[in-house]
Amino acid sequence: MREHTLLPGHVVDLSLPARARIHVAAMLGDVRITAMVLTFDATGRHRDDVGSAEEVDPATSSAELVLEQPPEGCKQVLVLVGTRNGQELPFSDLPIITLTVIEADAIYTWNAASSPNRTTIVFETYRRNGSYRLRSIDQGYLDGWAAFITKTHCDLKLSDVLAATLDDLRQKSARPKAQPPLITATSRGSAGTTDLKTIDADISLKVAESKRLHAVIQDMQGQAARLSSEYLDRKAMYDRLVERVRHLQGAEEILEQAELGMYRPHFAFTDSEQFKAAIEQNRAQQKRLVTDKKAVSCSERWSIGGDLKAGQQLIDRQIKLTLRAFNGEADAAIANVTWNNVLNMEKRILTSADAINKANESTKVSIARQYVDLKIAELRLVHELHEKKKQERDQAAEQRKTQREQDKLERDAEKADREEQKYRLMLERARAEADRGNQSQAMRDRIAQLEGDLAQAIRDSERTKAMAEQTRCGFVYVISNVGSFGEGIVKIGMTRRLDPEDRVRELSGASVPFAFDVHAMIYSDVASELEATLHGAFHDRRVNVANNRKEFFQCTVDEVERAVRRLVPDAQFTRDREAREWRETITLRNQRLGQAASGFPSSL
């Protein structure tokens, strides 16, 4: 905004300087303009520690208001002007009032010539983003200073103004009895008279209105207290929910509720080829029934106009349609069968047969139960074939894994043998050099070091050879992953690798979000038997009861340690979980939750 900009009710933002001088000027007759600087804190309570003001000097038609930098806790500063001379006159009876803000690089002209108000807030400052800003208000009160007092409950400077007004009224009423008790105020040639009793009655009404508003304020304060109490309760509930979320590791999955029955296998075939042969035999039986016209039949003979042949042709067409409809439904069910819908697909075939038979009741055409049973058997054979193929794939993968470990053991054995030969040759050279006269301390230390290295290489070579030759030896490990699976889940497995930590690192790969923690790594000559014994001890606590190759159990590390101690008393266990990445994740998540919660104040 630049100079001489009219602001009739328009909002303007302006940074407030550290110290502002504000001039209020008016062309006046015998009516004075009173200028006020009032401040309010964050609770709306009137304060008197910011700024100063004075009335407009009739001689110069101006007054200066000095506004200090608002202190901390000051929310609002108001600059008001109002008329007073025995009675308050509307600004429409006065000339234009000019408000000038010095040191703010702007001059504002506020025109109140048409305003019916007797008291007007010219502008206010308010706090925004840590700084104070200036805006024009042009908000007035028709009933003058008394209305402003009633609205704001201000009892300091404004009450002094009102008291001065009443003093003027009393002085007017003390005139000689020959003259009527009148109070007169004149501005711009206009005059008026007001009876003192009317003024007193008006004041009484305003006092009553003030009391009513005070009661309303008390009621609103009560509502505010109730809202504050309710807010505290809701805030406490929110804090409890945040605390509960902090204890949840990962989001909970929302699972659909579905009725899934356990499928009981109907065939005892040992490999997928036997299932394939059984399916071919089943389909051959279906074909014979269709060829023999026993799959779908009609219990009555039909004629059309006495013609049995035409009637039979009609029934033959109906039988073909029935077979096509039922085979379409059954084949679709068989093609889409999976482990979790096999029972529903059986129901689908039976329901389809019943529905088609019911639709053919009028023609007495029906699907044979034997044909329906063959379709059900085909469905089961196809499903169990899929499961058997999956088992065979898993077994083949397990065999490949075992073969890879065996190959690695053989390579490790060869490497250990080479290491042994290397250290043996180095030791022989060192001893030969010592025999030639080099008896220095460095040579003796080198020989001792090589002897130790050779002994370790011999031990490693013997162990790797034994592990490569004996398929039963290996390491039984006990690990957990609290970040991925939560508390109380332990994996008990076996590896035949020379470095068993390789297996743990492999399990901690991209398939899980956090690395496993190792609680025990137990070497045993009968590792597979030790693993099987531990699996049997916790069989009823398997996480996956449908697949025994999944070696996760719902138990604690202490429970596994007690079971191991009964079999291997000197086994070493570590109960502590490092879980570094998981703990860092929880810390970061709690910090984010704390930042979100910090947006809510502790109280209203």
N, C-alpha and C positions, 0 to 999 in steps of 0.2 A: 504494500500500500504506500502511496506517495502522499505528498501534502495536499491538504484541502479535499480529502476524500470524504464524501458523505457516508455515514454509517447508520442509516435508520434501521436498527434491528439486525444488521448484518454482522456475522461472526468473523473476527479477524484474529489470527495468532501473531503474537509479537514477543520476542524474548525480552524479559524484564531486566533492566540494568541493575547493578548493585545498589544504586541509590537514584530514585526518580523524583523529579520535582514536577508536580502537576498543577497547572493553573486553571482555575475556573473563573470565568468572567461573564458578566451579564449587563445589559442595559436596564437600569432599574429606575423606578420611581421611589415611592416610600415603602416598597416591599423588599425585605431582605432575602437573600439566598443563603441558606445554611449548607456548608459543605462538610462531609464527614468521611473519615477513613476508619472502617471497622474490619476487624480480623476474626477469623473463626478457626478452631483447630479441627483435627480429624474427626472428633466426636460431634462436631457442630456447636461446640460450646464457645461462647463469645470470649474473646481475649482483648487485651488493651495494651499490647506490647509492641505493636508495629505501626509506625507512621504517626503523623500529626496533621491537624487540619485547623482552619480558622474560617470565620464567616466572611462573606464577600464584603469588602469595604465599600460603603456607598460612594465615597469620594472617588475611588479609582475603578469601581465596578469589577474588582477582581480579588481573588484570594489564592494563596499558595498552599498546596498540600505536599508535604515531604514524606515519601514512602521509602522506608528502610528496606534492606534485603530481608525477606521473610525468614525467620529462624526455623530450625528443624521442628517439625511437628505442626507448623502452620499450614493449613490446607487451602485457605481461601482468604482473599483480601478484597473488600468491597469499597468502592468510592461512590457516595451518594450525594445528591443535591436535593434540596426541598425549600419550599417557600414558607415564610413566617412573618407575620406582622399582625398580631391579635387574632388572626385566623389564617388558615392555610389556603392559598389560592391555587387554582390549576395553572399549569405552565402555559396553557392556551391564552392566558391573560398577560403573559410576559413576552419580552423580546427573545430573539435567538440567544441561546447559551453556547459559548464556545469552550471546548475542553482541549487543552494543549498539553501534550506529553513531551517534555524537553529531554534531550540526550537519547532519544529513541529513534531518531532519523525519520520522524513522521509527525504530522499535525492532523488531528482528527476534529472535524466539525460535526457536532451533534445538535440536530435541530429538534427542539421540543416545543416549537410554537403551536403545533396542533394537538399536543398531548393533553388529555383530560386529567392526567395524574397530578397529584400534589407532592409526591415524593418519588424519585426515580433513581434506580441504580444505573449510573452512567457506564461503568465498566467494572470488571473484576479481574483479579489474577488467580490462577489456579496451578496446581502442581501437575506436571506430566513428564514422565521419564526422568525424574530426578531434577528437573529444572522448572522454573516458574514461567508462565506465559500470560499474555494479556489479551483479553477479548472484550468487545463491547457487548452490552446486555440490552440496554434500553427497556428495562423491565420496571414498571411503575406501580404505584399504589394509589387508587382513587381516593382513599380515606387518609392519605398522608402518613405522617410519622406514627400515629397511633396504630394504623394497620400494620406497618412494618414491625413495631414493637410486639404486637400480638402474634405475628407469624414467627418471628425469630426469638422471642422471649429475651430480648436484649434489655438489660436494666441499667446500662451505664450512661454513655453520652446521650443516647436518644431519649432516655428518661429525663435527662437534664433539659433537653430541648422541649419536651412535653411540659415539664414543670414551668419553664419560662413562658410557654404559651399560656398556661393556666394563670400565671402571675399577671400577664398582660390582660387576660379576661377579667381578673379581679379588679385591676386598676380601672378598667373601663366601667365596671359596674359601680365604682365608688363616686360617680359624678353626682351633681346636685339633683334632688328629687324632681325639680322642675323639668329636667331633661329625662327622657326615657332611657333606661339602662341598655345602651346600645354599644356594640363593638363595631368599629368601622375599619375596613381595609381597602385601599385604592391601588390599582395598578393599571397603567395605560388608559387612564380616564374612566375606568369602570368602578362602581361603588356598590356596596351591599350592606345590609343590616341583618344582625342575627340576635335573636333573643337569648339571654344567658340561660334561661331554664331549658330552652331547646338544646343548647350546647351541653348542659349537664345531663340531660336525658340521653343525648347521643353518646356521651362518655360512659354513662351507665350501661347502655346497650353494648358498647365496645368491651367494657369490663366483663359483662356476662358472657359475651362471645369468647373473650380471652379464657374465662374459666372453662367454658365448654371445650375449647380447643385443648386446654391443658388436660382435661379428662380424656379426650381422644388420644393425646400424646401418651398419657399413662397407660391406656389400653394397648396402644401400639408398642410401648416398651415391654408390656407383659407378653405380647405376641413375639416380640424379638427375643425375649428371654427363653420362651418355649422353643422357638426355632433354634436358638443357640444350643439348648440342651439336646434337642433332637439331632442337631448337627454333630455334637460330640459323640452321641451314641452311634450314629452312622459312621463317623470317622474311626471310632474304635473298632467297629465291625470291619471296615475297610483294612485297617492295620492288621487285624487277625487274618483276613483273607490273604494279604500280602505275605504274612509270615508263613501261611500254609503253602502258598505258591513257591516260596523259597525252598521248602523241603521237597518239592516235587522235582525230580530229575527228568527233564524232558516233558513234552506234552503227552497227555493221556489220549490214547486212541479211542475213538467212538466206534464201537463195533455194532454191526447190525445184529439184531436178535433173529436167529433163524433156527427152526427145528431141523436138526441134522441127526438122523439115526446112525448108529454104528453099523457098517456093512459087514456081514459075516460071509467069508468066502464059501463058495459052493463046490469048488473043484480043487483037487489036491495034486495038480500037475506040477512037475519040478522045474520045467523050463518053458520058454515061450514057444518053442516048436510044438510041444504037445498041445498048447492052447490053440495054435493055428490049425492043427489037424482036427481038433474037436470042433472048431468053428466051421471048417469045411464040411465035416460030417453033419453038423446041425443044418447047414443050408441045403445039403443034399436031401435031407429028410423033408424040409419045407417044400422043396421042388417036387418030390414024389407026391405029397399031399395035394399040391395044386394040380399036378398032372392027373391024378386019380380023382379029381373033383371032390376031394374030401376036406379041403381047407375051408371052403365056403359052400354051403348046400342049401337046398330049399325043401321043406318038409311037405309041400303040397304040389300037385300038378295043376297047371293053369292052362286055360284055353281062351282064345279071343274069338267070339262069335261061333263057338263050337269047334274052332280049329286048334287042336292041341299043339301042333307044330309051331304055330305063331305064338302061342302062349309060352312054349319052351324057349323060343328065341328071345322073348321079352325077359324071361328069368335069367337066361345066359348073360344078357347084357347087364342085368342088375348085379349078377355075381361078379362080373369083371369090374364094374364100378366099385363094388364093395371091397374087392381085393386091392384095387388101386388105392382107395382111400386109406384102408388099414395099413397096407405096406408103406405108404408114404409117411403116416404118423409114426409107425414103428421104426422105420429106417432113420428118420430124423432124430428120434430119441437115441438110437444106438450110435449115430454119428456124433452126437453132442454129449455123450455120457462122460462124466468126470468123477473123481473120488467124492466130491461133495454134493452130487445131485443124482447118484445112481438109484437111490430109493425113490426119488421123485420121478425119475424116468420110468421105473417099473410101474408106478401108479399111472403115469401118462399112457402107457401102452394098454393097461387094463381098462382105464377110463375110456380110451378111444374105442376099444372093442365093444364095451357096453353101450356107448352112445350110438355106434353104427348099427348094432343089433336092434336097439330100440327104434331107430329110424326105419328099419326094414321089417318091423312087426307086421305091417299090413300085407307084405308080400311073402312072409314066412321064410325070408332069407336070413341066415345067421352064420357067423364065423365059428368054426369048430374050436373047442377048448384046447385040443391037442395042438392046433396051429398057433394059438395065442401062447401056449406054454413054450413052444419052440422059439418064438420071438423073445420071450422073457429069458430063456436060456442063452440065446445069442447075445442079448444085452449083457448078461452077467459074464459070459465068456470074453466079450470084447473088453469089458471093464477090467477083469482080472488079468487079461493079457497086457493091458497098459500098465497095471501095477507090477506085473512080473518083469516087464521090460525095464521099468524104473529100477527095480531091485537089481536086475542084472547090470544096468549101467552103474549103479552105486557100487556093486561088488567089483566090477571091472575097474572103476576109479580107485577103489581101495587097493586092489591088486597092483595097479600101476604105481600107486603111492608107495606100497610096500617094496615093489621092485626098484623104484627110484632110491628109496632109503638103503636097500641092499647094495645097489650099485655105488651109492655114495660111500657106504661103509667099506666096500672093496677098494675104492679109490683112496679113502683115508688110510686104509691099511697099507696100500702101496706107498703113499706119501710118508707114513710113519716109518716104513722100512727104509725108504731113501734117507730120511732124516737120521735114522740110526746109523746107517752106513757112512753118512757124511761126518757125523760126530766121531765115529770110530776112527775114520781115516785121519781127521784133524788131530785126534788124540795121539795116534801113532806117530804122526809127524812131529808133534810137540815133544813127545818122549824121545824120539830119535835125536832131535836137536839138543835136548838136555844131555843125552848120553855123549854128544860130541863136545861137551864142555860148557854149555850155556846153563849155569846153575844159578842164574839171577833170581831175585824174589819175584820179578814180573813173570818170569817163565814158570816158576812154581805156582803162582796164582792162576796163570792161564791153564796149566795142566789140571789144577783142581776144578776150575770152572768147566773145562771140557769134560771132565769125569762126571760132574753133576749133570751137565746137559745130556751126556750119553746115557746116564742112568734113567733120566726122565724120558728120553726118546725110546729106550728099551721098554719102559712101562707102557707108554702110549702105543707102541707097536704091538705089544702082547695083548693089550685090551682091544684094540681095533680088530686084530686077527680073531680074537675070541668072539667079539660081537658079530663079525662077518660070518664066522663058522657056526655060531649058536644063535639061532633065530629067536630064542626065548629070552635072551638078556636085553637090557635096555634101561631106560629111565622112566619112572612113573612120576608125573608132575601134578601138582595141585595149584591151580591158578584161579583168579577171580577178576571181574571187571565191573566194579561198582558203578562206573559212569554209563556203561552200556546196558547192564542187566539189573542194576540195583543191588541192595543189600540182600544177603542170604542166598546168593546163587554162586555155586562153585563148580568148576570143570575139573574132572579127574580123567587124565588121559595117559598115553604111553608113547614114547618115541625111542627109536633105536639109533638116532643120530649121535655121532661122536660128540658134537656140541649141542646139548639139548636146548640151549637158549635159541638156537635157530628156529626150532618149532614154535616157541613162544612168539618170536618176532613175526613168523609167518602168520600165526593166528591173530596177531595185532595189526594186520594189514588194513587195506581199504574197506574190508567188509564190516568193520566195527568202528564207531566214532572215537573210542578211547583205547589205549593200550592195556593189556592184561598185566596184573601184578602176580609175581611168583611167590607162593607161600612155601612150597616144598619141591625139591628135585631129588628123587630117591633112585639110586642105582640098584639094580637087582639082577641076579642071574636068572630069575624066573619072573621077569617084569610083567609078562602077559598074565600069569597066574595072580600076581599081586593086584594088577589092575582089575581083573575079573572079580577077585574077592571084594575089593572096595566097591565096585559097581553093585555087587549082590547085597552088600551091607546097606546101601542106600537105594535099592531098587524101587521101593515104594515111594520114593521122593524124587523120582525123575521129573524133569520139566517137560520132556516130550516122551510120553508113554507109548506113542505109536511107532517110534523109531529109536531102537536101542543104540544106534550108532551115534546119536546125539548125546554127548557125555556131560550134560549139565544136570545139576542136582540142587534141590532146595534144602540147603543145610548150611551150617556155619563152618568156618575154618577150624574152630575148636572141636567140633564134632568129628570132622575128618581127621584131625590130629589124634584124637583118642582112638579112633579105629585103626590108624596107621601104627600107633605105639604098640598095639596088641600084636602086630605082625612084624614090625621093624622097630624095636625099642630105641635104637640109636639114631633114628631119622631126625634131621634138622628141619625145624619149622620156623617161619617168620609170619607173625600175625599182622604186623603193620602193613598198611596199604599206602604206597606212595601216591598213586593216582594223581600225578601232578597236573596234567592237562584238565582232568575233571574238576579238581579243586580250583584251578584258575578260572574255569568256566563258571563255576558256582559263584566265585567272588565277583566276576564281571556282571553276571546276571543280577546278583543282589545289589550291586551298585546302580544298575539301570532301574531296578525296582525302587531303590531309594530315591533316585532322581525323579521318578514319576510321582512318588508319594510326597515329595517335597513341595509339589504344587498345591497341596492342601494345607491351609493354616491350621494350627493346633486348636483354635477356637474362633468363633465369629465375634 
